[in-house]
Amino acid sequence: MSRLGPWQPRTPEERLDRMESLAEIRQLPCRYGLCLDSRDMKSLVQLFTPDVRVGRSERGRDALEHWFTRTMRDPHASVHFVGNHIVDFDDADHARGIVYCRDELERVETGLWDVGMLQYWDTYVRVDGAWCFERRKFHRWYIVDALTRPSIGAGMGEDLDALSTSQLPNAFETWDTFWAQAEAGTK
């Protein structure tokens, strides 16, 4: 397996396609952040597959636009700064990724300016020649007021975030194994 996932291109054309695909996929999280921060929900939902799953029971870009419109009314302003982005290709038209993001949210009703760190665990698929998000799973390290020193889990569970999240670093499959081995004195 290469550092770009299990799929290995066999021809020069496939290798070039993977390079172009990587560039296009890496644009998705940056465009997502820009769309959120500019409240351009129509462009935001175009980054997702036409039949995107929204919650447990809804599907489609219209449902997603409605969900994002409701969700992004809570913070007055937001800033999403995209950082590390790892992409693994499963085949020529399917990939997975992990994206680090620092987010800032202005909470007018409380007078707070929240600062947080999170990750998106993404799946990507090529639809009609364009790469799209198939799914984004949201995991948060912390979210605190800008004047507060953060710690892992700070601000979680206080109903500050409308998105359902999994707590980092515990969401990593390797986290508990590492600490269990450390406590046992193995490896």
N, C-alpha and C positions, 0 to 999 in steps of 0.2 A: 504494500500500500504506500502510495506517495503522500507527501504532506498536503496534497489537495484532495484526499479521499481515496476510496477504494477503486473508483473507475479510472482506467488507464486508456487514454486515446491511443489509437493504433496507427493513424495516418497523420501526415502533416496538416491536412485539412481539419481533422478532429482536434489536433493540438491547438491550432489557431482558433477554432471555435471555442475551446475551453478557455483560452486567454481572453477572448472577447466576452464570453459569458461571465467570467470572473469580474471583469470591469463593470459589466452591467449590473450584476448582483450587488457589488459593493456600492453602487449608486442608490440602491433601494433604501437602506437605512438612513442615508443622508437626506434623500428626498422626503422620506417619512418625517424626519425631524423638522425639516423646513415647512412641510405642509401643516404639521401640528402647530408650530409656532406662529405661522401666518394665518391659521384657522381656515386653510383651503381644503375643506373636507371633500369637495368634488374631485380634486386631484389626488388627495390621499387615498381614496378608495380605489382609484385606478391602479394603484401599486399592488393590489390584491387580485387573486383569481376571481373571475365572475361569480363563481358559486361558493365564495368564502363562507366558512361556518362562523356564525355570530352567536356566542353563548351556546346553550345546549340545544336550542330548538329552531333558531332562525338561520337563514342562508341568504347570501347575495350582497352585492355592493350597496343596494338601497338600505338594507337592514344595517349594514356596517356604518354607512354615513349617518343614519339616525343615531346609532349607538355613540359614535365619536362626537357628534354634535352635542348630545346630552352630556357626555363625559367632560368635554373641554369647556363647558360653561362654568365649571367649578373654579378652576384657576383663571384669574383675569389674564395674566400673561404667562408665557412659558418659554423656556430656553432648553433645547435638547442638543447636547454636544456629543457627537458620535465619536467613539474611540476605536479600540481594537476590534477587528472583524476577521474571524476565522471562517473559511468556507471549505466544505468537503463535498466533492461531487460523487453522487451515487451512480449516475450514468449521465449521458449527454444532456438530459432534460430534467434532472432532479438533483437537488443539492440541499445541504443543511448548513447552518451557520450559528455562531455565537457572536453577539454584538454587545460591546460595553457602551454604556451611555451615562453621562452626567446630566441630570435634569434639574431645572430650577423652576419653581412654580410660585407665582404671586397669589397670595390668599388675602384678598381685600377685606373679607368679612372678619378675619382675625388680625390683620395687620402684619402677618408673617410673610417671610420670603423663604420658602422651603428649598432645601438643597438636598439632592439625593444621588445615589449611585445605583445603577441597575444593570441587568443583562436582559437581552432578548434572545431566546432560543428559537431560531427560525427554521422553517422548511420553505424551499423555493421550488418552483416548477416553471418550465417554459410553456407558455400558452400562446398559440398563434405567432410563434417567433419571438415573443417578448417574455423576459423573466419577471415573475411576480412572486409576492409572498403567498404561500399557501396557508401558512399559519405562523403566528408570532406568539410565543409563550413568554410571559413577563416574570422576571425574578428580581427581587430587590435586595440590595445590601443594607441600605438605610435611607431614611428621609427625615431631616431635622430642619429647624429654623436656621437660617444662615448664621446666626449668632451663637449657635449651640455646637459644641464639639461632638462630632458623630461617633457612634460606636455601632458594632454589628447589631442589627435589629432595631436601632433607634427609630422611633416614630411609627413602627409597624403595629398594626392592630388598634390604632387610635382613630380609625375611620377617616384618615387624612387622604387616603388614596382610593379613588373609585375603581381602580383596576384590581383584579384579584391577583395576588402575587404569591410566590413561593420564596421562603426566606433563604438568602444566600449567607454563608457558604454551604449550609446544610443541604441544599437542593442538588449539589454535585454527588453523583453516585459514589465517587471515590473518597469523599470527605469522612464518613463514618469509618470506613475501612482503614484509612490512614491513621486516625486517632485510636482505633481499637488496637492496631498493631503497635503503635507508639506506647500505649499503656501496657501492653503485654510484653514490650521489650523485644519484639520481633522485627526483622528487616531493618 
